Amino acid sequence: MFTVTYMVKKTTVLLREDVYQALKEKAGAKKISSLINEILIEYFAKKESMFGTMKRVDVADLRDHRERL
């Protein structure tokens, strides 16, 4: 089995009281940092477009919409 070690940076994050309580209930007081890391990794790993949620289309999917005279 492999062990992966990540570089850790210590920072201060200001949370609303209700957010803190929800994190504390879900992860416990000692593991809030791990839960925040998991949430952020999942959020940033999605790699969605900044321009909306429309799927990429291929030229083959397009139809010719010219008017017929």
C-alpha positions in Angstrom: 0.0 0.0 0.0 1.3 3.5 -0.8 1.2 6.5 1.5 0.7 9.9 -0.1 2.0 12.9 1.8 0.8 16.4 1.0 2.4 19.6 1.9 0.2 21.3 4.5 -0.3 25.1 4.9 -1.8 26.6 8.0 -4.3 29.4 7.4 -7.2 31.1 9.2 -10.7 30.7 7.8 -13.5 32.8 9.1 -16.8 30.8 9.2 -20.3 31.8 10.2 -21.4 30.2 13.4 -24.0 28.0 11.7 -21.5 26.8 9.2 -19.0 26.0 11.9 -21.7 24.1 13.9 -22.7 22.0 10.9 -19.1 21.1 10.2 -18.5 20.3 13.8 -21.6 18.0 13.9 -20.6 16.2 10.7 -16.8 15.8 11.3 -16.3 16.4 15.0 -14.3 19.2 16.5 -10.8 17.7 15.7 -11.5 16.8 12.0 -13.1 20.0 10.6 -10.0 20.8 8.6 -10.1 17.4 6.9 -13.8 17.8 6.0 -13.1 21.3 4.6 -10.3 19.9 2.5 -12.6 17.1 1.1 -15.3 19.6 0.3 -12.9 21.9 -1.5 -11.2 19.1 -3.4 -14.6 17.8 -4.6 -15.7 21.3 -5.6 -12.5 22.2 -7.6 -12.2 18.7 -9.1 -15.4 19.0 -11.1 -13.7 21.1 -13.8 -17.0 22.6 -15.1 -17.0 25.4 -17.5 -17.2 28.9 -16.0 -19.6 29.8 -18.8 -22.5 27.6 -17.8 -23.5 24.0 -17.6 -24.2 23.4 -21.3 -22.4 20.3 -22.6 -19.9 20.5 -25.4 -21.4 19.8 -28.8 -19.8 18.2 -31.8 -20.3 19.7 -35.3 -21.9 16.3 -36.2 -24.7 17.2 -33.7 -25.6 20.4 -35.5 -28.4 20.7 -38.1 -28.6 23.0 -41.1 -31.3 25.6 -40.2 -31.2 27.6 -43.4 -34.7 28.7 -44.6 -35.8 26.9 -47.8 -37.2 29.2 -50.5 
